[in-house]
């Protein structure tokens, strides 16, 4: 099912990531919008994937047929662009790409970061989130297939609770708990679980869900609680509850977009055709944006000097705004070319692997 406003949310999620990476502002500690953007992607993935899998389970699609269709469609969507990006990096930074190659090829950059307790080379650091998503996709269909439909809600709630508990335990027992809590699959399961729970409620409790989604003030309340927790909470509270509060806000954003829909200004933004298109290419925007930033700094220094950008302080609002706009435009352009010329060829193949027809 196509959700127009979720495409719009995808665009704003990736723009939030780019904005935080380009603009080093002091208040990111209180509300790191880039991290929220990634967590929003996780909730969206949990919602969409779970809705598909539950629908097929209810239709009693055979397990081999479901697994074949699911994994083939995921591979066609994710693998081509990901491995193209690695080839491009091999051209621009061959030494660094070779250094990380085993982790890149196996979607395990998140594990490298967590156990090394350091960020990877700039062009590869953001790939941790794709590792988390791939690891989730590998195990999730088997869990949905294995659990009785009536027990799925318990599974989703348990995921959320255990993820919060796991992050709290890591604070006591791991010296490198911060990166571990950010980049490992078990520590992000509350985001996927929130999306999965939303899919369950939409499928089986749609009236109650629609009524709950009308309380949009809870989105603002969740954001305020997140900021207050980051500002005044203990390390334990920040680590255990921070991502869960992100998941709560994302739960409502995705829930409203998928049910009663936003109206007024939000509707105009999220259902704008240009923004919806950018949402469809958001995967490419996320993949390419750090490479674009790196190449801008590496090859376009003279461009900045031509516009006297070097005279601005590093923290100048004007400089950061111009850099953000320029890098965003370049990232969108690269992503559009990639999507239209390269990715669409693989996406078109998905028509040969359809999910079962609606009964």
N, C-alpha and C positions, 0 to 999 in steps of 0.2 A: 504493500500500500504506500502511495506517495503522500508524504506530509510536507506541504509547502513550507510551513513555518519552521520546520526542523532544518530544512536546507538553509534558511536564513540564520538560524541559530548556529549552524556549522560555520558560516562565514564570520560571525562575530566572535566565535570561539577562537578561530585561527588568527583573527586580527588582534585579539587580546594577547595571544602568545607572541606575535611579532612586535606588538607595542612594548611589552615588557622587555623583550630582548634588545630592542633598539634604544629604549629610553630608560636609563638607570635612575629612576626616581626614588627618593628616600622613603616614600610611604608604601612601597611594595611589600615591606615586612608586614604591614597591617592588612593589606589586601592585595596579595600577589595575583593579579588578574590573569597572568600567563598560566600559572598553575591551575587556576579555576577553569581556564579555557580547556586545558588538557583533561581535567576531571569531567567537564561537560561533555567532551567527546566520549569518555568512558561510559557515562550514563546513557548517552544516545546509542552507543554500540550495544550496551546491555539491553536497552529497550527494544531496538529494532531486531536484533538477532534472536532474542527470546520470543518476541511476538511471532516471528517466522517459524521457529522451532516448535512452539506450542501449537500453532495453527496446524502444522503438518502432523504433529502427534495426535491432535484431536481427530484429524481426518483419517488416522490410522495408516498413514504412509509407511511403507515397509522401511525398516531400519537401513538396509543397504542402499535403497533408492534415495532416502533422505540424506544419508551421509555423503553419497557420491555427489548429489546436487549441491549440498551445502558447501563442501570443501572445494569443489570445482569453481563455483561462483566466487568464493572468497579468494581463491588463487588468482583468478582472472582479474579481480578488482585490485588486489594488493601487490602481488609479486612483480608484475611487469615494471611498474613505476619504481618500486623499491630497488630492484636490481639494476634498472637503468641509472638510477641515482648513484649507485656504487660504481658503475662503469664511468660515469662522468667524473666522480671524485678520483678515480684511478688515473684519469687524464690530468687533472689539475694538481692533485696532491698524492702522487704515486707512493711515496715512502710511507706516509701516514695511513693510507688505505691498506697497504700490505700489512702494516703493523696490526691493524684491527680486523683483518680479513676473516679469520675464523668466527669471530663474534658477529660480524656484519652478515655473513652468509647464513648464519643460523638464527638470526633474530634474537640474539642474547646480549645485546649491548646493555640492557638493564642489569643483567647479572654481573657483567664486567664492572659497571659503575658501583653497584652495591657492595661487591666484595673487595674492590680496589679502594673504595671510600674516596673516590675522586671523580670529577667529571672527565669525560673523554675528550678527544680532539674536537675542536669547535664544530666542524662539519658533521660530526657523528653523535654528539651529545644528545640531541633531541630524539634520536632513534630508539632511545630506551622505551618510549611510550608505545612504539610500534611492536617492540618485543613483548611488552605486556599484553597488547591486544592479540597478537598471534598466539601466545601461550593460553590466553583465555579461549580463543576460538578452537584450539586443539581439544581442550577438555570439556567445554560447555555442551556440545551436542550430546555427548555420552551421558552427562548428568541429567539433562532434560529427558532423554529417552529412558533412562533407568528409573527415574522417580515417578511414582503415580501422580497424575495431574493434581489430585487433591492435596498432595504433600509438597507441591512445588513452592507454595507460599512459605512453608516452614523452612525450606532450603534457602530461599532468598533472604528471609529475616535472619537466619543463622549466619549466612555469609556476611551480612552487615555487622552483626554483633561480634563475630569472631575476628573480623578485620580490625575493628576498633580495639578489641582486646589484644590482638597480636602486636599492633603498633605500641600499645602501652607497655607490654612486656618487653619489647625491644629497647625501650628507653632505659630499663633497669639492667639489661643483660648485654647490650651491644654498645661499644664505644662509637661506632659509626652509624648510630641509629637513624640519623637524619636522612642520608641518601638511601639507606636501606628501606626506610619507611616510605620514601617517595617513589622508588623505582621497581619494587618487587611485586609480583602478581598478588600474593596473599595480602599485601598491605593496601592494595587498591580495590579489593573485592567489594567494599561497601559501595563504591561508585557503580560497578557492574551490577551489584545486587539491587541497588536502588532503581536502576533502569529495568532490571528483570521484574522487580516487584510492580513497577508501573505497568509493564506489559501484562502481568497477571491480573491486576485490578481492572485494566481496560478491557480485558477479555471476559472476565467473570463478574466484575462488580462495577460495570460502566456507569450506572446511575449514581452510585455513591461517589465514584471517582469524579464525575462531572461536578457534583455538588461541592466536593472538597476543593476542586481547582478554581472555584469562584472566589476563594479567599486569597486573592493575589497579594494581599499585604504580607502574607507569610514569606514571600520572596524577599521583601525588604527586611523583615524580621530576621530571616536566616542570614542575610548579608551583615546586618548589624551585630548579630551574635558572633559571627565569624571574626569580624574586626575586633570586637571586644575581647574575644578569646585570644587573638594574636597579640593584642596590646597588653592585657592584664593577666592572662592565664598563665599557669605554671607550664614548664616544659612538658610535663606529663599531659596536661590538658590540651596544649597546642598540638602535640604529636598524635594523641589518640582521637581528639574530637575535630581537629581542623578539617581534615579531608571529609569526615562525615557531614560536617556542616556544609561544605562544598557540595556534597552529594545531595543534601536536602534541598538546597537552592536549585540545583540542576534538575532534581526530581520535579519541582514545581514548574520550572521553565519548560522542560520537555513535556510535562503533563498537560499544561495549558495549551501548548502548541499542537499537541496530538489529539486534544479533545474539544474543548470549547473555543479554542483559539484566542489569541490576543486581538484586541480591536484598537481603534483610533491610531495613534502614531506608531505603536508597535506593529500593528497590522500592516501599515503602509511600508514600514521598513522591512519586515520579515517576508512579506509577499511581493516585494518589488522584484521584477523579473531579473534585473541585473544582479541584485544581491542573491537571489535564489541560484542564479547561474554560478556566481562566485562560491556559493555554498557547495555546489556540485564539484567544483575544482579545489575545494578546501584541502583535500588530501595532498594534492600537488603543492599547494601553497605552503602547507606544513613541511613537506619533504624538502622543498627547495629554499626556504627562506634564509636559513643560516649560510648556505652556499652563496646565495645572492649577497648577503651582508658581507661575507668574507671577501668575495671578488670585488665588491664595491670598494672596500678598504684597500685591497691589494692593487687594483688596476685603475682606480678612478680618483686617486689623490689629487691629480691635477684638475679634475672636474671641480672638486670642492674648493681648491685654491682659486680657480677662475671666478667663482662666485663669492670669494673672500670668506669662505666658511671657516678657514683656519683662524680667523680673528675672533670667532665666538668662543667663549669658555666651553669646556667639555659638558658642563651642566646647563648651558644656555637653553632656555625653553624654545627659542627660535631655531637653534641648530637642531635640537632633537626633533622638533616638529617637521622641519624640512627633510631631515634624514628619514624619518618614519614615512612621510609621504612618498619620497623618492624610492625607498626600498620596497614599500608596499606596491607601488606601481610596477616596478621591475619584477617583483615576485609574481604578481598577478599576470603580467605579460608572459613570463616564462611558463607559468602553470597553464595558461590558456593554450599556448602553442603545444605544450606537452599533451594536454588533454585531447585537443582536436586532431593532432597528427599521430600521436602514439597510443594513448590510453584507450581511445574510442575503438580502436581495432580489436582490442582484447575484450572490451565491454560488450561489443556486438556479438561475441561468441557465446555470451550467456544465454542467448535465446535458444541455444541447443540443449540447455540444461535448466528447463523451467521447473519451478515447484509445481505440485499437483494443482489441478484446476479446482476452483471453489465448487463445493457440492451444492 
